[in-house]
Amino acid sequence: MTSSLVDRVRERLAAQAGGALHPNAVAAAIRAESGGVLADSDVLAGMRLLQTELTGAGILEPLLRAPGTTDVLVSAPDEVWVDDGNGLRRSTIRFPDETAVQRLAQRLALAAGRRLDDSQPWVDGHLGGIGGGLSVRLHAVLPPIAAAGTCLSLRVLRPATQDLAGLIGSGAIAPPAAELIADIVAARLAYLVSGGTGAGKTTMLSALLGAVDPAERIVCVEDAAELAPQHPHLVRLVARGANVEGVGEVTVRDLVRQALRMRPDRIVVGEVRGAEVVDLLAALNTGHEGGAGTVHANSPAEVPARMEALAAVGGLDRAALHSQLSAACQVVLHTARARDGRRHLSEIAALRRAPDGTVTAVTAWHVDRGAGPGMPALSELLAARSPS
């Protein structure tokens, strides 16, 4: 089937009531648009092609369904990359042409309730039911913004259900660090899990929340539902983007404010990446101990500066941010990816306020160097807040 015939069949099917993709309807549409000149074998081939074109993630479905896949990236029709936990590798999947990539990106955007066209050349959304029921985060950029052609990024959001015992057993958490983080959770210290993209921040946070006392009520606020700790009293609030008309948005910041009214023992923000940091710090400074969140940062030392940048979006100046941060949060747990692709806890740092009022992260434990200069401060905090 030619691309023009595929387009005509797609338009005919879309115009039908409900856009149903029953085999008989697809076959009839192919015969009608081809003038009835196609052989039965050609019609069957066309049906298989359209099934790929019109449902799910198209030819990317097998990659998304594969066990361990975290990311599928399309940089060009013949450049499809996949990360299955061992770093990016180029797959054998190929699109026929740039138009096919753009068509898939626009269809996925529509499925996510977004628009993607010349007037809105990029999209960020969430897809449910893709790849056999998977939850997927979508990002796409059209030309000429993407100079080399449509760029499509799909991140598989698998529920983070692994517990601390599993991470310790797999080597993601070294035994000395395991004792420290167990004490941090029990002492109800507030902490941030930092790291780069795909470093395992959400997995680490979920495992830590699973170690919280079962009698405590945890309220989790997320941009996309990823946290799934093994805890009996968990409330999950998930943000919602605006629809194609630009209405109906519910932000993470909105939900943090709602969480305060839900009698939480611990408030958790799955990913702190905007103005919601202001409300989270305010919440942690109003008697809600043991709160947590994740934040993108290259190292614990860079977390205060990262928080400054996020707080500025929410109208909080530098001095106020450091004052709030020093009172609200005590520890940073940093995750990283080793050269072999394995994710692990690489550093634990204590947040300390300097004489000039700024907050700094001082290493208490490092995976390569062991105990660091921040260990006395962390030990003092743990002793002061120990439940015993």
N, C-alpha and C positions, 0 to 999 in steps of 0.2 A: 504494500500500500504506500502511495506517495504521501508526503506530509500534507499536501492540500486536501487529499481525500480524508485523511485522519481528521483534519480540522473541520471539514464539512460534516463528518459523522458525529464528531464531538458536539457541534452546534445543534445538530438534529436531535441528539439524545438529550441535550440540556434543555431543549424546548419542550420535551415531552413532560407530561405531568409527573412530578416527583423526580424526574431524571433517573428513573429506574434502569438498572443495568441487567435486566433479565436477558439470558442468552438469545431468546427469540427476537427480542427488541433490538439487540445489537446486530444480529445477523440481518434483520430486515432493514435496518438503517444502512448497513454496508451495501446491501444489494441496491437499495434505492439511490444512494449517492453515487454508486459506480455505474448506474444505468443498467444493472442486471447482467453485466458481461463477465463477472468474475466466476471462476470455477469454485466448486465446493471447497476444495483444498485451500484456495486463496481466501475464501470467506472465513474458514477456520483459523488460518494464520492471522487474518485481520482481527478476529475476535480476541485472540491471545494478545496481540499487540495493544488493542484498545483496553483490555483488562489491566494491562500494565500501565497504560497511559492515564487511565481515568480513576484508578483506585489506589489507596494507600500512598506509599512513597515511590511508586513506580519501580524502576529497575534498581533502586536503592534498597528495596525491601529486604533482600537476602542479607545485605550487610547489616542492616539494623536488627534483624532477627538473630544474627549470629551471637552465641554466648560470649559475653565479655566485651562486646562493642560499646565504646563510650562516645565516640564521635565519628561522624561521616561528613567529609568536606568535599565540595565540588569547586574546583578552581577554573576548570575549562571542560569542554565536552569529553576530552580524553585524559583529564586529570581528576580522578576520583580517589580520595585518600580515606583511610580508615584507621582508627586507633582502637585496638582491642586490649589495651592495658599494657602493651609493650612498646608504646611509641607509634608515631604515624608511619604507615607504609602505603605504597601506591597499590590500588586494587586493579583487577582486570576489567572492571565495569567501564563501559564507554557509552556516551550518549551519541545519537546520530549527528547532532549539530547543536549550535548555540541556541537555536529556537526551542529545541526540546528541553534544554536546561531551564530556559526562561519560562516555558510553559509549566513545567513541574513546580518551579518556585512560586509562580502566581497561583497555581491551584492549591498548594499547601498554605499559602498566605490566606486565601479565601476560606479554607477549612479552619484556620485559626481565628477567623473573624476579623481579618485585617485586609487592607488593600495594598497592592503592589503594582505600580504603573509609573508612567513618566512623571506624574505630579507627586508621587510618593515612592521614590526609587529604592527605599530600603524598608525592611520589616523585621520586627522582633516579636515573636509570639509563641504560643504553647499549643501543642497538638496532642490530643488524646486518641487512643485507639489505632495509632500507626504501628506498623510492624508487628501485627498480631497482638494488639492491646497495650503496646508500650506507650509510655509518656515521653514526649520528645520536645525539646526546646528548638525553635526554628529561628534562624536568622538568614536573611537574603539581601543582596544588593544587586541592582540592575545597572547595565551600562547606560550612559557613559561614566557614571560614578565609579563603577568597577570597570576600569579601563580595558582589561583583557577579556571581559565577558562576564555573564552572570555568575556571582559567587553564592554558594548555598552552604550553610553550616547547620548540621543537625546533631544535637547532643541528646543522647539517650539518658533519661532521668530514671534510673532504677532505684527503687526504695532502698535507703541505707539501713539495713537491718542487722548488720554484724555487731556483735557485742564485744566488750573489752577482752574477754577470754579468747575470742576468735582472733582479734588483732594481735594479741600477745603471742598466741600460738603460731601465727603466720610470720612473726618477726617484724610486724609493722610497729610494734611498741617494744622497746628493750625492757627487760625486767626492772632495772633501777628506775626507769621512767614510769613504769606501771605502778609502782608503790607510791610515787609522788602524785600522779594524777588521781589515784584512788583517794589519797588524803585530801587533795584539792576539792574533789566532789563532796566528800563527807564533811569538810569544813565549811561548805557553802561559799567558797570564794567565787567571785565572778570572773569569767575568763573569756578570751577571744581566741578562736582557732584561726590562725593565719596561714597563708600559703599561696602559691600560684594556681593558675587554672589547671584543673585535673590533678591536683596534688593530694586529694583525699580529705579535704576539709570537712565535707558533709558526712562522710563515713566516720571520721574521728568524732565529730560532734554527736552524731547519733549514738555511737558506742558509749560516750561519756554520759549522755542522758539516760541510757539504759541502766547505768549504775546508780542513779538517784534513788533515794529511799522511796519505796513503793507508796508510802503514805503521803508523799508530796504531790501537789498538782502542778503539772507543767503545761504552760500555754505556749505553743510554737507558732510563730508567724513566718510565712514563707512567700516568696515570689512564685515559686512552683513547688508542688508537693514532692519533696524528696526525703525528708526526715521520717524515719519509721522506727524509732527506738523501741526496744522490748520493755515497755513500761506500762503498768496497768492504768495510770491516770494521766492520760495525754489528751490535750485539746489542740487541734490543728486548725489554723486559720490561713487561708490561701488567697493571695491578692488576685485581682481580675483586671485585665486590660479593657480599654474602651472598645466598643464594637465599631463596625465600619462607618457608623454615623458619628463616631467620636464621643459617645455617651456611655455611661455605665461603669466607668473606671472606679476600682477600689484599690488604693495604694497600700503598700506595706506600712507607710506612716499612719494611714487611717486605722489599720488593724492593730498596730502597737498601742494606739490609744484605746481601742476597744478591749484589748487584752488586760489593761489595767483595771477594768470593771468586772473581770471574770474571776476574781478571787484567786489569782495565781500565787503559788509558792515560788515558782521560778518562771521568768519570762525569757523566751529564746527567740532570736531573730535568725532565720536560716542563713541569710547573707546580708550583711550591712553594706549597702552600696550607694546610699543617698541620704536625703534629709532625715530619714527615719532614725539616724544615729542620735539626733537631738532628743527624740522621745524615748529611745532606749536608755540613754544615759540618765535622763530624768527619772525614768521608772526605776532604775537600779539605785537611784539615790533617794528613793522614797520607801525604803524598807524591804524591797524585793531582792533578797540576797541570792547568790548562786546563779544569777542570770548568765546567759552566754550568747554567742553569735559567731559567725565566720566573717572574715574580711580578707580581701586580696592584698597581699604584701609580699615583698621579696624576702623579708627577714623580720624577726620581732623588733629589731631596732628601728625599722621603718614604719611600724604600726602607728605610733603617735602622729607622725606627719600625714599618714594616710587618713587618720581620723580627723585631723585638722581640715583636710581638703573636703571631706564629706560633710563635716559640720558647717563649713562655710556655705554650702548649698542650702542648709537649713537656717541660715542667718545667725549662727553662733560664732562669735569672734574667737581668736586664738587663745586669749587669756581665759575666757569662760570655758572653752573646750577642755583645756588642760586642768582647770579646777574641777570640772565635772568628771573627767576621766580618772583623775587621781582618787576621787572619792568613790567612784562607781565600779571600777575594774582593777583587779589585782594581778592577773596572770595572763600571759600569752603562750599558747601552745602552737608551735610552728610545724607544719607538715611539708614534706618535699618529695620529689621523685628522684630516685637513684638513677644512675646511668643505664641500668638494666630495665628501667621502667617501673620498678616497684615503688609503691608509696609507703612512707613511713613517718613517724614522729621524729623530727630531727633536733628540736630544741624546745626547752621550757624556760621562759623568762619572767622575772618579777617586774612589775611596773612600779617605779619609784619616782617621787616628786623631788626635783632638784631645788636648791636654794632660790633659783630665779623663778620658780613656779612651774616650770615645764616638766612634763612627764617623760621619763626615759625607760627603756626596756633593758634590764640587766640580766645577762645569761645566768640561770641557776643550774641548768644541766644541758649538756650537748652530747649528741650521739657519738661523736668522735673523741671529745675531750673530758667527758664526765662532768663532775660538779664544777660550777663556775662561781664568779664573784657575787652573783645574786642569790646563792643558796642560803646564806645566813638570813637575809631579809625574808625569803620565802619560808624558811623554817620558823622564823619568829611569827609570821602571819598564821601559819598552820597551828602553832602552839596556842596562839591567842584565840583562834576560832575553833579549836578542836571540840567536837561534841562531848568528849569525855571530860 
